[in-house]
């Protein structure tokens, strides 16, 4: 079997890109040939370490570049017209639209939906199979975008423990209780709720590390300086393990988080986790069992929860242990790769789908 992937902005702090990497690696381990069309990113070298052929085209959906779209369409036709690729697997609805612009298709198409599409028009769900990464996204596609339930198969994100270094002996920041967040600097992540919570907390011994990059970085930096917060912005890192290892608590405040790879990573390190009570986070965090939930967009409640977690840290550590067990029992690469391969085979054997 040969699979052509299409995914934009292949960056280190992008959860979608990390999942695409995990998927390609897992498929290659099953002797499935994979190639990728992308517009680039700061993590291409890691992908090339798998000896994956990468085709560079302007498939960045944020630019809405007609010329780039047409060139990518030509590339897609050129790569698939021979019938070499049996599956074309896209990871953004812009690329689903790209697929539907090709009249003759001699392949089956899969679209993994990694994002919550709030307030956006219902296009880009024309692939033969639509794969939401959580039940939250599945229900969103059915209710808000009227996607046919027969085309939907939910496959949760998965994580490979072998990618992480659990033997790192890092010194904690002296005199500090460290909270870590990893994610894009984007309104969807609602990081201002965390910054405001730090202002309410007003504890110089609690330090917040926010690792990411994006459009809101300057706004965060200004807010931090203006309010003299004990918060550090980290633009990029090649070693997520070091950040998680040195932290005491991991945290997410996203309002409509599709699933949350960072939650899985926190679980691998047995870290207590605090998350907004919304989106796919609720599928991973059972309140006061595998972590702690707070009302989304409520910085005062978040500040209170941080304070309570620090004051009852032994109980928080037990939640971290419970999250670890949930992750390693339910979100393994073996499970995820098998589910994707089963979907590919089912599509290829489905005679009701026209080529």
C-alpha positions, -999 to 999 in steps of 0.1 A, spaced: 0 0 0 12 36 -8 -2 66 10 2 103 0 -2 127 30 -10 164 27 -4 186 57 6 223 61 31 241 84 51 211 96 63 227 129 77 215 162 50 230 185 21 220 162 1 191 175 -12 182 141 23 180 126 35 158 155 5 135 149 12 133 112 48 124 120 37 97 144 13 83 118 38 83 90 64 66 112 39 40 123 28 32 88 63 29 76 70 4 104 42 -17 89 59 -14 55 34 11 41 51 36 18 43 72 26 51 106 10 41 141 21 31 173 4 36 203 26 46 240 24 75 235 49 81 242 86 108 240 112 105 202 118 110 189 82 145 175 92 128 151 117 105 139 90 134 133 65 151 112 92 124 86 83 136 87 47 102 101 37 100 119 3 87 154 9 71 175 -19 71 212 -13 41 232 -25 23 263 -12 -5 244 6 -6 269 35 -44 274 41 -38 306 60 -25 324 28 -55 314 6 -32 317 -23 -51 308 -56 -18 304 -75 -5 281 -48 -37 262 -48 -35 256 -85 1 245 -83 -7 221 -55 -36 207 -76 -12 201 -105 13 184 -82 -15 162 -68 -27 152 -102 9 145 -113 16 123 -83 -17 103 -85 -26 100 -121 -5 68 -125 -25 51 -97 7 47 -76 -10 60 -45 -40 40 -33 -48 64 -4 -45 102 -3 -48 114 34 -52 151 41 -51 168 75 -68 201 68 -101 209 51 -84 232 26 -67 201 13 -100 182 13 -113 210 -10 -81 205 -31 -90 168 -35 -126 176 -45 -113 199 -73 -98 169 -91 -124 154 -113 -108 120 -119 -96 102 -87 -80 68 -89 -75 67 -51 -94 66 -19 -94 98 2 -92 102 40 -95 135 59 -84 136 96 -101 166 113 -77 180 139 -95 213 147 -127 228 160 -142 249 132 -161 276 150 -180 300 129 -166 286 96 -185 276 66 -193 239 60 -171 230 32 -141 207 29 -157 174 41 -158 156 8 -133 128 14 -144 92 13 -137 89 50 -137 117 77 -117 109 108 -124 132 138 -96 129 165 -121 129 194 -158 124 201 -160 161 208 -150 168 172 -172 141 159 -203 156 175 -192 190 163 -190 178 127 -224 162 129 -242 191 146 -226 222 132 -214 210 98 -240 182 90 -214 157 80 -229 123 72 -224 100 101 -218 71 77 -186 88 66 -172 93 102 -148 71 121 -133 85 153 -96 77 159 -81 93 189 -46 107 188 -19 85 202 16 89 216 48 69 215 67 68 249 99 60 230 100 96 218 105 109 253 135 109 277 123 98 312 158 96 327 166 133 326 177 146 360 171 183 358 173 207 387 141 224 395 141 262 394 152 270 429 123 283 451 98 280 423 67 258 417 67 255 379 36 252 357 40 244 320 19 251 289 28 240 254 8 252 224 4 278 196 1 315 206 -34 317 192 -68 328 205 -81 292 204 -57 284 232 -70 312 254 -36 317 271 -48 351 284 -69 331 309 -36 316 323 -19 350 323 -48 366 342 -49 336 366 -12 343 374 -21 379 381 -49 368 405 -26 342 421 0 369 428 26 343 441 62 351 432 71 315 440 49 301 412 64 304 377 45 298 345 64 286 313 45 290 280 62 272 251 49 280 216 48 306 188 22 325 169 3 356 162 -5 366 199 31 364 212 36 402 213 3 406 232 13 381 258 48 397 262 32 431 267 7 418 293 34 400 312 56 431 314 28 454 322 16 433 351 51 421 362 41 385 361 64 355 368 59 341 333 84 331 307 76 327 270 97 301 252 95 303 214 108 269 203 123 238 217 138 206 204 134 189 237 99 189 251 111 162 275 133 187 294 104 212 299 79 186 311 106 170 334 113 203 351 76 212 356 54 204 386 21 209 369 10 209 332 -19 230 321 -42 239 291 -69 265 289 -81 260 254 -119 266 250 -125 241 222 -94 219 223 -100 190 198 -81 165 219 -49 176 234 -16 158 226 0 178 255 -24 160 279 -10 127 267 25 139 271 18 151 306 4 117 314 36 99 303 55 120 329 29 114 356 24 151 359 -7 166 376 -28 182 349 -51 212 350 -74 218 320 -104 238 309 -137 219 313 -144 219 276 -137 202 243 -117 170 240 -99 177 272 -129 162 291 -123 129 272 -90 126 289 -94 144 323 -118 129 348 -120 157 374 -101 149 406 -93 114 392 -69 119 363 -65 157 367 -84 188 375 -109 208 355 -119 245 357 -146 265 339 -133 277 306 -124 314 304 -125 319 342 -91 330 354 -102 335 390 -114 299 393 -82 288 376 -61 307 401 -81 291 430 -75 257 414 -38 262 411 -36 273 447 -55 242 459 -34 219 437 -2 232 452 -16 230 487 -27 194 482 1 182 460 2 146 472 -33 142 460 -24 159 427 5 134 422 -20 105 425 -40 120 397 -8 122 377 -3 85 382 -39 78 372 -35 98 340 -3 79 332 -22 46 334 -50 59 312 -26 71 286 -5 39 283 -36 17 283 -57 36 257 -36 58 235 -7 37 221 7 38 186 -1 2 181 -38 9 186 -39 41 165 -19 27 136 -40 -5 135 -72 16 134 -59 37 105 -48 7 85 -82 -10 90 -98 22 77 -76 22 46 -83 -14 39 -120 -10 44 -120 19 19 -100 -1 -7 -124 -30 -4 -156 -9 -6 -170 -13 -40 -197 13 -35 -171 41 -37 -164 52 -73 -129 58 -84 
